[in-house]
Amino acid sequence: RGVNLGGWLLLEPGPSAALFRRHAHDGAEAKALLCEWSLMEVLRKKDAVHELREHRETHITRRDFEKIKRCGLNAVRLPIGYWVVLGPC
């Protein structure tokens, strides 16, 4: 009995929609922001990588884990990118 916490450690446009929307100002750029890689390219260009840290500190918090426990769940799936394990290619 568990829950998936997507969009926290692996950025995806669905669960992390607010972060992606903030940096997609026109139609062409919005279509290009399909994954963490493309979002990070934009954040670097805008010198806004600090927003990634803010997202990770606020998207899922200790309170969320406490609520998960209160709901009787005993497993959490944390999607991560393969590069976290393998390092840069």
Stockholm file with secondary structure:
# STOCKHOLM 1.0

chainA/1-89         RGVNLGGWLLLEPGPSAALFRRHAHDGAEAKALLCEWSLMEVLRKKDAVHELREHRETHITRRDFEKIKRCGLNAVRLPIGYWVVLGPC
#=GR chainA/1-89 SS CEEECTTSSSCCTTTTHHHHHHTCCSHHHHHHCCSHHHHHHHHHHTTCTHHHHHHHHHSSCHHHHHHHHHTTCCEEECCCCHHHHHCCC
#=GC SS_cons        CEEECTTSSSCCTTTTHHHHHHTCCSHHHHHHCCSHHHHHHHHHHTTCTHHHHHHHHHSSCHHHHHHHHHTTCCEEECCCCHHHHHCCC
//
